Amino acid sequence: MSCGRRPVCSSPAHLSNSLQRYLASFRVMNLHQLRALSAVGRYGSFSAAADVLHTVQSNVSAHVARLENELQAVLVDRATGQLTEQGKAVVSRATRVEMELEAIASDLAALRHEVIGTARVGMIGTTARWLVPPLLALSAERHPALRLEIIEGTSGAHDASLMSGAVDLAVGTRPHDAHDLVFEALFDEDLVLVVPSSDPIAERKEVSLRDVESLPMLLPLPGTAFRAEIDHAAAEAGVVLFRRAEVDGTRLLASLTFDGHGPAILPATAVPEYMRNSWSLVHVGEMPRRQVGITTRLRGRPTAPARAVLDILREVTAPGSRLPEGLNPVRADAGAGAGNDQSAKLRTRRAVGADGSALA
């Protein structure tokens, strides 16, 4: 006699073919296959991936072929060695999987008050020049097993890397699209006119944009955040700056200025200390300071290595610390935000140390 209850799990015949394929792939797909595909995508060929993975090309090819069979998709274009769109989608997810697995080991080590693992930090070049040396010194002293990867680039590029999981945190200007990112201000940086010390303008402490509108200026490329700041200030002052050239990249812009190709408005740290006897930094009245800080992902907890780096960055840039000329520390509660008000989340993150324990 039947009890009248329906079975909890009946025949899988009602499942769609796609779901069956997904379940089968979930059971068979493994990390070796994902790492092989990621290496092919990163290094551009099966042979290069084999060298990096310390194996033979046939093993890499076999792993990728099995993964393609399981997913029923072509992941690598065999004619070019490049990832297909499907391959890029898989690698994007696989990168996050690898990072989460590494984070598990790091977090368990942190519970033993050890910081072990890799912190991937994106940083704008002008800030990296002075901030990376103390970061390296303090991390080596406090966390010998911590490995740092420093990636130089623009703030926009680092924001994209954060979203994809390629970096753990980034040091740069405030994100334009902060929907899934959290920004924590570290300092405000003066934007200054850089001229040779022999130039008559160098004798002045401050100039207006009107004073320099006829100078043959080197300017950032249109469409960049830095250029937008300059154009906005010029428009507010009713000034049209004379453009000698437009250059993509603050470091290149500074190099061309130092080579004598024309004055430029630059972040103060674009001029190294050892060059400041030959070059003068003149304040421009209408130019606002740019805010530089740490950007992290809104979702998910930073790894123990990333938290250790965050602690050091905050310490090195805290009020009372010795900052390069032209930098101004911000209050601990200033500059928090991520699209909506995320100040409470930032305060929570500030209260968590590298070992995961609460700080006073």
C-alpha positions as CSV (number, residue, x, y, z in Angstrom):
1,M,0.0,0.0,0.0
2,S,1.4,3.4,-1.0
3,C,1.9,6.0,1.7
4,G,0.9,8.6,-0.8
5,R,4.2,10.5,-0.7
6,R,5.9,11.4,-3.9
7,P,9.6,10.5,-4.2
8,V,12.0,13.3,-3.3
9,C,14.0,12.8,-6.5
10,S,12.4,11.1,-9.4
11,S,13.9,10.0,-12.7
12,P,16.3,12.6,-14.2
13,A,14.4,12.3,-17.5
14,H,12.7,15.6,-16.9
15,L,16.0,17.5,-16.7
16,S,17.1,19.5,-19.7
17,N,20.0,18.4,-21.8
18,S,21.9,21.5,-20.8
19,L,21.5,20.9,-17.1
20,Q,22.7,17.3,-17.5
21,R,25.7,18.6,-19.3
22,Y,26.3,21.1,-16.6
23,L,26.1,18.5,-13.8
24,A,28.4,16.1,-15.7
25,S,30.9,19.0,-16.3
26,F,30.8,19.9,-12.6
27,R,31.8,16.4,-11.7
28,V,34.6,16.0,-14.2
29,M,36.1,19.5,-14.6
30,N,39.2,20.0,-12.6
31,L,41.8,22.6,-11.6
32,H,44.4,21.2,-13.9
33,Q,42.2,21.8,-16.9
34,L,41.4,25.3,-15.8
35,R,45.0,26.2,-15.1
36,A,46.0,24.9,-18.5
37,L,43.5,27.0,-20.2
38,S,44.4,30.1,-18.2
39,A,48.1,29.6,-19.0
40,V,47.3,29.4,-22.7
41,G,45.3,32.5,-22.6
42,R,48.0,34.4,-20.6
43,Y,51.0,33.3,-22.6
44,G,49.5,33.0,-26.0
45,S,50.3,29.4,-27.0
46,F,50.3,25.8,-25.8
47,S,54.1,25.5,-25.8
48,A,54.5,28.7,-23.8
49,A,51.9,27.5,-21.3
50,A,53.7,24.1,-21.0
51,D,56.9,25.9,-20.1
52,V,55.3,28.0,-17.4
53,L,53.5,25.0,-16.0
54,H,56.6,22.8,-16.1
55,T,55.1,20.1,-18.2
56,V,55.0,19.1,-21.9
57,Q,52.8,20.6,-24.6
58,S,50.8,17.4,-25.1
59,N,49.6,17.5,-21.5
60,V,48.4,21.1,-21.8
61,S,46.6,20.2,-25.1
62,A,45.0,17.2,-23.5
63,H,43.7,19.2,-20.5
64,V,42.2,21.9,-22.8
65,A,40.7,19.3,-25.1
66,R,39.0,17.5,-22.2
67,L,37.7,20.8,-20.8
68,E,36.3,21.7,-24.3
69,N,34.6,18.3,-24.5
70,E,33.0,18.7,-21.1
71,L,31.8,22.2,-21.8
72,Q,30.9,21.4,-25.4
73,A,32.6,24.6,-26.6
74,V,35.7,25.6,-28.5
75,L,37.9,27.5,-26.0
76,V,41.1,28.1,-28.0
77,D,41.4,29.0,-31.6
78,R,44.0,26.5,-32.8
79,A,45.0,28.7,-35.8
80,T,46.0,31.7,-33.7
81,G,46.5,30.2,-30.2
82,Q,44.2,32.8,-28.8
83,L,41.2,32.3,-26.6
84,T,37.7,32.4,-28.1
85,E,35.0,34.4,-26.5
86,Q,33.9,31.3,-24.7
87,G,37.4,30.7,-23.6
88,K,37.7,34.2,-22.2
89,A,34.5,33.7,-20.2
90,V,35.8,30.5,-18.7
91,V,39.2,32.0,-17.9
92,S,37.6,35.0,-16.2
93,R,35.7,32.6,-13.8
94,A,38.7,30.3,-13.5
95,T,40.9,33.2,-12.3
96,R,38.5,33.9,-9.5
97,V,38.3,30.2,-8.5
98,E,42.2,30.0,-8.3
99,M,42.3,33.2,-6.2
100,E,39.6,32.0,-3.8
101,L,41.5,28.7,-3.3
102,E,44.6,30.6,-2.6
103,A,42.7,32.8,-0.2
104,I,41.5,29.7,1.8
105,A,45.1,28.8,2.6
106,S,46.0,32.4,3.4
107,D,43.1,32.8,5.7
108,L,43.9,29.6,7.6
109,A,47.5,30.8,8.0
110,A,46.2,34.1,9.3
111,L,44.3,32.4,12.1
112,R,47.8,31.2,13.2
113,H,48.9,34.8,13.1
114,E,50.9,34.2,9.9
115,V,50.5,36.0,6.6
116,I,51.3,33.7,3.7
117,G,50.5,34.1,0.1
118,T,50.4,36.7,-2.7
119,A,48.9,40.2,-2.7
120,R,48.4,41.6,-6.2
121,V,48.4,45.4,-6.1
122,G,47.7,47.8,-8.9
123,M,49.2,51.2,-8.6
124,I,49.4,54.4,-10.6
125,G,53.0,55.2,-11.6
126,T,53.5,58.5,-9.9
127,T,52.4,57.1,-6.6
128,A,54.2,53.8,-7.0
129,R,57.6,55.7,-7.3
130,W,57.5,56.7,-3.6
131,L,54.9,54.4,-2.0
132,V,56.3,51.0,-3.2
133,P,59.7,51.3,-1.4
134,P,58.2,51.6,2.2
135,L,55.6,49.0,1.3
136,L,58.3,46.5,0.3
137,A,60.4,47.3,3.4
138,L,57.6,47.0,5.9
139,S,56.0,43.9,4.3
140,A,59.4,42.1,4.3
141,E,60.0,43.0,8.0
142,R,56.5,42.1,9.3
143,H,55.4,39.3,6.9
144,P,58.4,37.4,5.4
145,A,56.1,34.9,3.7
146,L,54.1,37.6,2.0
147,R,54.7,37.9,-1.8
148,L,53.9,41.1,-3.5
149,E,53.0,41.6,-7.2
150,I,52.9,45.3,-8.1
151,I,51.3,46.2,-11.4
152,E,51.7,49.7,-12.7
153,G,49.0,51.2,-14.8
154,T,46.2,53.8,-15.0
155,S,43.4,54.0,-12.5
156,G,40.9,52.9,-15.1
157,A,42.8,49.8,-16.1
158,H,43.2,48.8,-12.4
159,D,39.5,49.2,-11.8
160,A,38.8,46.8,-14.7
161,S,41.4,44.4,-13.2
162,L,39.7,44.6,-9.8
163,M,36.4,43.7,-11.4
164,S,37.9,40.7,-13.2
165,G,39.8,39.5,-10.1
166,A,43.3,40.1,-11.6
167,V,44.3,42.3,-8.7
168,D,43.3,42.3,-5.0
169,L,43.4,46.1,-4.6
170,A,44.4,49.2,-6.4
171,V,46.0,52.5,-5.5
172,G,44.8,55.3,-7.7
173,T,42.2,58.0,-8.2
174,R,38.5,57.6,-7.4
175,P,36.7,55.2,-9.7
176,H,34.2,56.7,-12.1
177,D,31.9,53.7,-12.1
178,A,31.9,52.7,-8.4
179,H,28.9,50.4,-8.5
180,D,30.8,47.3,-7.4
181,L,33.9,49.0,-6.0
182,V,34.8,50.6,-2.6
183,F,37.1,53.7,-2.5
184,E,39.0,54.7,0.6
185,A,40.9,58.0,0.3
186,L,44.5,58.1,1.5
187,F,45.8,61.6,0.5
188,D,45.1,64.6,-1.6
189,E,47.7,65.6,-4.2
190,D,48.5,69.0,-5.6
191,L,48.3,69.5,-9.3
192,V,51.1,71.9,-10.2
193,L,52.6,73.7,-13.2
194,V,56.1,72.2,-13.7
195,V,58.7,74.5,-15.3
196,P,62.5,74.8,-15.2
197,S,63.8,76.6,-12.2
198,S,65.4,79.2,-14.5
199,D,62.0,80.1,-15.9
200,P,60.6,83.5,-14.6
201,I,57.4,81.8,-13.6
202,A,59.3,79.6,-11.2
203,E,59.9,82.7,-9.0
204,R,56.1,82.8,-8.3
205,K,54.5,80.7,-5.6
206,E,51.2,80.6,-7.4
207,V,49.8,81.4,-10.9
208,S,46.3,81.4,-12.4
209,L,45.3,79.5,-15.6
210,R,44.9,83.0,-17.2
211,D,48.7,83.6,-16.5
212,V,49.7,80.4,-18.5
213,E,47.0,80.3,-21.2
214,S,49.5,81.4,-23.9
215,L,52.3,78.9,-22.9
216,P,52.8,76.0,-25.3
217,M,51.5,73.4,-22.9
218,L,51.9,69.6,-22.9
219,L,48.5,68.3,-22.0
220,P,47.0,64.8,-21.2
221,L,45.1,63.1,-23.9
222,P,41.4,64.1,-24.3
223,G,39.1,61.5,-22.7
224,T,41.3,60.8,-19.8
225,A,40.2,61.6,-16.2
226,F,43.3,63.9,-15.7
227,R,42.5,65.9,-18.9
228,A,38.9,66.2,-17.8
229,E,40.0,67.8,-14.5
230,I,42.2,70.3,-16.4
231,D,39.5,71.1,-19.0
232,H,36.9,71.6,-16.3
233,A,39.1,74.1,-14.3
234,A,40.0,75.9,-17.5
235,A,36.3,76.2,-18.5
236,E,35.4,77.5,-15.1
237,A,38.2,80.2,-15.4
238,G,37.1,81.1,-19.0
239,V,40.5,80.0,-20.4
240,V,41.5,78.0,-23.4
241,L,45.0,76.5,-22.9
242,F,47.4,76.5,-25.8
243,R,48.1,72.9,-26.7
244,R,51.6,72.1,-28.0
245,A,50.9,68.4,-27.8
246,E,48.5,65.9,-26.2
247,V,50.1,62.9,-24.6
248,D,48.7,59.6,-23.2
249,G,50.3,58.8,-19.8
250,T,51.4,60.9,-16.9
251,R,54.9,59.4,-16.8
252,L,55.4,60.1,-20.5
253,L,54.0,63.6,-20.1
254,A,56.5,64.3,-17.2
255,S,59.4,62.8,-19.2
256,L,58.7,65.1,-22.2
257,T,58.6,68.1,-19.8
258,F,61.9,67.2,-18.3
259,D,63.4,66.8,-21.8
260,G,62.5,70.5,-22.5
261,H,59.5,70.0,-24.8
262,G,57.2,72.3,-22.8
263,P,55.6,73.0,-19.4
264,A,52.8,70.8,-18.1
265,I,50.4,70.6,-15.3
266,L,51.3,67.4,-13.4
267,P,50.7,65.6,-10.1
268,A,53.3,66.8,-7.6
269,T,54.8,63.4,-7.2
270,A,55.5,63.2,-11.0
271,V,58.6,65.3,-10.1
272,P,61.1,63.1,-8.1
273,E,62.8,64.7,-5.1
274,Y,66.2,64.5,-6.8
275,M,65.0,66.7,-9.7
276,R,63.4,69.5,-7.6
277,N,66.6,71.6,-7.7
278,S,66.3,71.9,-11.4
279,W,62.5,72.0,-11.7
280,S,60.0,74.1,-9.9
281,L,56.4,73.2,-8.8
282,V,54.2,76.2,-9.1
283,H,50.7,76.0,-7.6
284,V,47.8,76.8,-10.1
285,G,45.1,78.6,-8.2
286,E,42.1,77.1,-10.0
287,M,43.3,73.5,-10.1
288,P,41.8,71.3,-7.4
289,R,43.8,68.6,-5.7
290,R,43.3,65.1,-6.9
291,Q,42.4,62.4,-4.4
292,V,44.3,59.2,-4.3
293,G,43.2,56.2,-2.3
294,I,42.7,52.4,-2.2
295,T,40.0,50.8,-4.3
296,T,38.8,47.3,-3.4
297,R,35.8,45.1,-4.5
298,L,32.5,45.7,-2.8
299,R,31.7,42.0,-2.5
300,G,33.9,39.5,-0.8
301,R,36.4,39.7,2.0
302,P,40.0,40.7,1.1
303,T,42.5,37.9,1.5
304,A,44.9,37.9,4.5
305,P,47.8,39.1,2.3
306,A,45.7,41.9,0.9
307,R,44.6,42.9,4.4
308,A,48.2,43.1,5.5
309,V,49.0,45.4,2.5
310,L,46.0,47.6,3.4
311,D,47.3,48.0,6.9
312,I,50.7,49.1,5.7
313,L,49.4,51.5,3.1
314,R,47.1,53.2,5.7
315,E,50.1,53.4,8.2
316,V,52.5,54.9,5.6
317,T,50.0,57.6,4.5
318,A,48.3,58.3,7.9
319,P,48.2,61.9,9.2
320,G,51.5,62.6,10.9
321,S,53.5,60.4,8.5
322,R,56.2,61.9,6.3
323,L,54.7,62.4,2.9
324,P,56.4,63.8,-0.2
325,E,56.0,67.5,-0.9
326,G,52.7,68.2,-2.5
327,L,50.7,65.5,-0.7
328,N,48.2,66.2,2.0
329,P,46.8,63.4,4.3
330,V,43.0,63.1,4.6
331,R,41.1,62.4,7.8
332,A,40.4,58.7,8.6
333,D,36.7,59.1,8.0
334,A,37.1,61.1,4.7
335,G,36.7,60.0,1.2
336,A,34.7,56.8,1.8
337,G,32.2,55.8,-0.8
338,A,31.3,53.4,-3.6
339,G,28.4,54.7,-5.6
340,N,26.1,54.6,-2.6
341,D,27.2,55.4,0.9
342,Q,29.7,52.6,1.9
343,S,31.2,54.4,4.9
344,A,30.0,51.8,7.4
345,K,31.5,49.0,5.3
346,L,34.8,50.9,5.2
347,R,34.8,51.5,8.9
348,T,34.2,47.7,9.3
349,R,37.2,46.9,7.1
350,R,39.4,49.4,9.0
351,A,38.6,47.5,12.2
352,V,39.9,44.2,10.8
353,G,43.6,43.4,11.0
354,A,45.7,41.3,8.6
355,D,45.2,38.2,10.8
356,G,41.4,38.7,10.8
357,S,41.3,39.8,14.4
358,A,39.5,43.0,15.5
359,L,41.6,46.1,16.1
360,A,41.1,48.5,18.9
